[in-house]
Each structure stands twice: as C-alpha cells, then as structure tokens.
Amino acid sequence: ALTVAGFENTAGTIELWADEGDDNADKWRFSVSTAGELSVGTYSSGAWVDHLALDTNSRISLSNNDAGTSNTLFGKDAGKLILINCINNTFIGHQSGDGILTAASDNNTGVGHNALGALTSGDSNTAVGSSALTAVSSGGQNTGVGYYALSSTAAVNNNTGIGYQSGYWTTGADNTYV
C-alpha cells in the first residue's frame, strides 16, 4: 500500500512528472484537500490547474479551464473550446457544445449528442436531445427539447421547441413557441 499524507491542515499530493526541464505539459498532480476533496490537475504557467474534482458529496466537476470557469463537460468534444470568461456552462454528450464559445456566454446547458453543437455566443440556452438547438450559433433564452428541436436557425432568441423536429423548418423569428 502507498500512503501519502499531508501535514496538519495541508493537502496530500502525488505529483507525476515526465521530465523536469522543457515544459509544463507533462506534469500531473493528484491531490486531496484538507476538506477531503479529490482533484486531478496539470501544471501550467507557474500554477496548478485542476481539471477534475470530486467533493465529499460525490459531485464530480470537470472543466476545460480555458478562460472560463465552472464549466462542466462530459463526453468527447463536449464544450470543445470555451474562451473569454464563459461560466456555468454544462455540456453532456458527444459534441454537445462543440462550437467555440468566444464571448462571455453563461448558463448554457446541452444534453445529448450535438446538443447546442454550433453555439459560439449566447446565454441561458437549454438543449435536451440529440441535435437539439444544433444550428443555433448565437442568441439566448432558447429551449429545445427533443430530436432536432429548433435546429434550423443560427441566431434566435426566446424560442421554445418541444418534440421531434419541433421548429426544425422555422425561419428564425424570435419569441416563438413550437
């Protein structure tokens, strides 16, 4: 058995380094905080950055930790690239949130393959279902629930589509319910 213990009021850590001299990308750390939270992170630009955290309530947080914070991402290419102060976004499923969030875009939720797949800017969009809101690249307060719900227009606001291909053929007017 391997035991790593921190001193009183100090986190316990294990650091893995591929080498010591040429860059930061090959340094990983497993850490347990004094509150009992487990984290896994890398060393970048002179500081440790956590990528996975498991707290004492069994909540798992994953974050790409680009410029955004508190973003939770599960799945290949989920939340592929999040930049410039984008916070509290959740993408679950292959290519969910696969666009590049380039402006301060907050509180978006995509669940399902390619849900919110093209989103680059906008707040408070919710997509549940395979390809729900997949063409929406900008706009806010849109809700799409179902396969291809509201998936034909790039820039819309305040729209709700519920059901199989609901709003799929719409022209992109704001403030609609399908």
Steps between C-alpha positions, in 0.01 A plus 500: 500500500612852422401771747553870439411725791504876526601674818230639728282743293696419182379316190649163411633484144665266253676667207598317181757666274616356170810721519601817677641741247332574171132584560202488735272270299646182642429567870193351671382514861253297704400684816272463801410829672464543874120493438531152344452604136693311231635686199710418197683777319793613289771760544470798265669840493633473852184374670304180552164487316241242605310319223298252703365536851304259715360655816386332819138502375600283198457787253735483204612815322692496176625819345709577199631802695571710192392855584165383638422374847246264650435330168402133523575280199439129447557327166735511203518854360242626751563872551789465258640848560374758751667841507474851647326478835228249411360356822251246630454314172416128503543275199437125522527271199716457191549839329255675733609864504750424224514861375759740635351723771681823415306764692396512863233231466353368820251248637456286187403133531528243223415134566515249214708438190572833328257696723594870465766374261562833322462745789765773498327770707185536703363449849251268668437261210375152590511209256399147594504231233717393212572805280265726697584865418792367297503785245458781755831685496389811689203618697360441841219364712421224248369162610496196273385163628496207258686369198592796273282742701554858372795393289470691173587860592831651606403811700179498704379622840223398739383195307361173631471180299379177657473175309650317204631757247289774661588828336741325265360680194438842659645818348668618817263754651552586865247438777334189354367181652475179296 
